Amino acid sequence: MRIAVLTFDGFNELDSFIASAILNRMKAHGWAAYITSPTPEVTSLNGVTVQRQQPLEFAAEADAVLIGSGSKTRQIAADEDLLSRIVLDPSRQLIGAQCSGTLLLARLGLIGDLPACTDLTTRPWVVEAGVKVLDAPFVAHGNVATAGGCLASQYLAAWTIARLAGLEQAQAAIHYVAPVGEKDVYVARALAAITPHLPAASAA
């Protein structure tokens, strides 16, 4: 499985790095999550500059695509040329977005009239885009998921693993990264967030 973690200038490190690190726990099973960006380098909202691993166009061929948030998302959402480079297909890809990344999903027409999750700062912008926002950390409708709050990146990663490799693998990935002495609590919380939104086969 190849996963694109869309990461733009002004990105939130927690969104991109936590999700990609958890997903790359599946390397032994042939998975790879890549920081995927429109430019060769992107700088985070806290001034951390990283080199992309894949260009933005890689998203079109990835098995799953996760869109993180950032301080420049509103500008990106208004940039038609940049949006036209993001080609996604929920009929064959898993697609997830976090916080202000939900605004990009809305602009790409992938939410429609379905309720979605986002962070408190982005909520007014997403509502303005015509999306009903839930007071919840995670929701999925078929192959499209949204999450709200920086640390909800673990839910997007767990959902992706559960959908593509099964719930047992998702549990193992979250168990590994959870704090010592709190592993069972973290796993239970993650499963409580994602399991209601899994197809019956994945949940089993």
Order of alpha helices (4+ residues) and beta strands (2+ residues): beta-alpha-beta-beta-beta-beta-beta-alpha-alpha-beta-alpha-alpha-beta-beta-alpha-alpha-alpha-alpha
